[in-house]
Amino acid sequence: MVIDIPTLNLDSLKKPEATVTPLYHDHIPTLETPNQHPHHTKHLPRGIDETPEEQRRHWFVGSIDQGTTSSRFLIFNGEGEPVASHQLEFENLYPKSGWHEHEPLELLASVEECIDEAMRKFVDLGYRKSDIRSIGITNQRETTVVWDNTTGEPLYNAIVWPDTRTKDLVRELKSRDQADTLTDLCGLPLSTYPSSVKLMWLIENVDAVNQAYEEGRLAFGTVDSWLIYKLNGGAEADKPVHVTDSTNASRTMFMNLHTLQYDDKLLGFFGIDRNKIHLPKIVPSSDPCCFGKVAKGALSGVRIAGCLGDQSSALVGQCGFSPGQAKNTYGTGCFLLYNVGTKPVISKYGLLATVAYDFGGGRKPVYALEGSIAVAGSGVKFLMNNLGFVDKSSAVTELAESVEDNGGVVFVTAFSGLFAPYWIDDAKGTLFGITQHTQKGHIARATLEATCYQTKAILDAMEKDSNAKLESLAVDGGLSNSDLCMQTQADITGIPVDRPAMRETTALGAAIAAGLATGVWKELNDLKEVNQTGRKVFKPKMERKKAAKLFKKWEQAVEMSRGWVNEVSDGEEE
């Protein structure tokens, strides 16, 4: 399925009397000089006629955005604006209850097709391949791929991050000695999410994987590693490129968060012998050489210079470079990342510690605290699909605005328990405060507010862990389109909520990482004007006492939502 991504007005970007240039062009840009061709009459070496800012307008950076349901390729100009893009959905496989897989070669094919199609659109504007300085990659995290290091062929489907087939394995691991010491090393608690337990399951349960492991042929990686390896030519390359960046490696439970290298204690806990397996080399998120070059296709010869896990990439795309800055992506659920600076903070409140980004070049790595909310946009879909309140998601805000407030209704949207910072797995979705006067609008408003309350709870925990006061909350994702929801978020948290006009922040983050490595931007200060046009800031309007009272009622409702999950044994009556 092909999906159109909103971009700039393309007609305004076309050059007068421009002719279409062949898609495949032999000239590859160097890191030292800008590109020159007939369509760019002002392309002169830096220092002759143009300032660095003017020169930057002629440079472009590509971004692969490989997600759970689709792959995309976007091309950004030096001001952070998308000028061409293409998106494809691919098949998600659910072979058993709780299992979630992707076919690795289909992931690769979807990325390659997106690149080719976006490049055709780019060329139609009068540009050519030599205008693209480099590309970056951002990807779904934790999803695990294994392949034969000698042939480059996958040995099993990719196990996707929310897959729960390892739940019994995780329960057993939690009972082992030293299990409670892992978080201090890697920042993550034992759960079904990290790549470590997925790899263990593959070695223990898939004969081809186990045989490759015992024979020293097994290669492991997250989606970024797989794509970089194959885009560079895979096993057929003169020097196969098998790397990952620290933001992705921090989601495996194999990397020491303090050294940003593999830790033998962590590998040993999961029974992984590094002499039997090919692990990707951990490198910075931004580097002109580590990630190699595209081997074939429309971008043949173009450098891959940036790599970030999707949530880290969204923080970078929001330019959250200072401690105390945070971003929240309002999708099906919510993912919050909070910049804590150059030293990792191990949470005391149930949050994850992770790498925000590592731009290398003598810069220190930057860390973040992360919290997630299970239900955000999916709550809106529940009102639409399950209750039939509206016929399209965008109508929920209009329904919520049909009433002045929530009418005393509180909706704890714990459809699958509550995540950070509550971690209540026996909670169920519960509506409180319903009276004979309750209308659909009250429930719609309470649904939006539930996401805002949970966001506040996570941000409060982040401030306690980091001892840093939150300055502002940058937002993106589908639910951030609701002005009512964003104003409510500002009112509940008491801080400004900053929403960009251009919402492709995850893809932009990978482009920034690549652009920093290849001279599009020299320093973080060069990015201060990127994606600033059309931003809307929602400032708190509600009195703090009233906001505190509403949040207290939410917390009361959370406590009352506990204990609804009770397993009944076969011998008991229901």
Secondary structure as UniProt FT lines:
FT   STRAND          2..3
FT   HELIX           10..13
FT   TURN            16..17
FT   TURN            38..39
FT   TURN            41..42
FT   TURN            46..47
FT   HELIX           52..56
FT   TURN            57..58
FT   STRAND          60..66
FT   STRAND          70..77
FT   TURN            78..79
FT   STRAND          82..89
FT   TURN            97..98
FT   STRAND          101..102
FT   HELIX           104..124
FT   TURN            125..126
FT   HELIX           129..131
FT   STRAND          132..139
FT   STRAND          144..148
FT   TURN            149..151
FT   STRAND          158..159
FT   TURN            161..162
FT   TURN            165..166
FT   HELIX           167..174
FT   TURN            177..178
FT   HELIX           179..181
FT   HELIX           182..186
FT   HELIX           195..205
FT   HELIX           207..214
FT   TURN            215..216
FT   STRAND          218..222
FT   HELIX           223..231
FT   TURN            232..233
FT   HELIX           234..236
FT   STRAND          243..245
FT   HELIX           246..249
FT   TURN            250..253
FT   STRAND          255..256
FT   TURN            257..260
FT   STRAND          261..262
FT   HELIX           264..269
FT   TURN            270..271
FT   TURN            274..276
FT   STRAND          277..278
FT   STRAND          281..283
FT   TURN            290..291
FT   TURN            298..301
FT   STRAND          303..309
FT   HELIX           310..317
FT   TURN            318..319
FT   TURN            323..324
FT   STRAND          325..330
FT   STRAND          334..341
FT   STRAND          352..357
FT   TURN            361..362
FT   STRAND          366..373
FT   HELIX           377..381
FT   HELIX           382..386
FT   TURN            393..394
FT   HELIX           395..400
FT   TURN            401..402
FT   TURN            407..408
FT   STRAND          410..412
FT   TURN            415..416
FT   TURN            420..422
FT   TURN            425..426
FT   STRAND          430..432
FT   TURN            436..437
FT   HELIX           440..466
FT   STRAND          472..476
FT   HELIX           478..481
FT   HELIX           483..493
FT   STRAND          497..499
FT   HELIX           505..517
FT   TURN            518..519
FT   HELIX           524..527
FT   TURN            528..531
FT   TURN            533..534
FT   STRAND          536..538
FT   HELIX           544..560
FT   TURN            561..563
FT   TURN            570..571
//
